[in-house]
Amino acid sequence: MLSFGKLVTNEWLKMYKKRSFFIPYAAIAVVVVMIAYLMKNFGSQDGMPSGFEFMVGVFSENGMGQLLTFLAIIGTAGSVAKEHSLGTIKLLLIRAQSRSKILASKYVSVLVYILSLSLFAGIFSLLVGGMLFGLQAGEYGWVDVLLTAAVQLAYSLIYVTVTFMIGVLTRSTGATIGVGMLLVLIESLVVGLLSRYDIIKYVHFTNVNLSVYMEGGTPPVQGMTLTFSLIVLAVYLVLFLGASFVTFKKRDVA
């Protein structure tokens, strides 16, 4: 377990030492400030949100939800693919560690990365929202904030795992970023085109947005439930990770 922790730390340090590491955090800060400024100066004074409501809005899919996912995809894309393009994967695999453990450490470091992005976005938006709008009791509270953050993390987790798999399969950073972002963008289109067929219930695009189950929302397909969507997403996670590990273990990198 100690050796695995060192592998994860090593992967995190690789990400941290990149000159572009802090750019996503800066982008989040700029967007949050811009949204808050526009709401404060051009929004209806009677409908101003509390700091909690502002934070929930930031985390929503219509807020910064997709931006956080895009940033996570970009950070994930080079985790495996860049090792191949730079040739450093050979040095990594000669260590006295199994390929499965090496790939698992990369995936865990990616999870830490998307968690850090979400935590930063949440804390920063709450600070900005609190300073501009106050933290008085309103429609939303801490429970709503945590639920919204959890839904956003689940959303990003699915697409980051898909991106991770694509990086292992293609070994191309550019292709991985492109395909990962494309999948996010065509989500609604696929659901709309296949909505007449029952099989759409089992497509991950239909289940990935868990926010539809909050506050009595209507699911994309009649009969779908939160439990059903969680099971479907769990199956897809296993499939994506299974394909990643099987490919990584068997592929010749010589």
Disulfide bonds with the S-S distance in Angstrom:
none
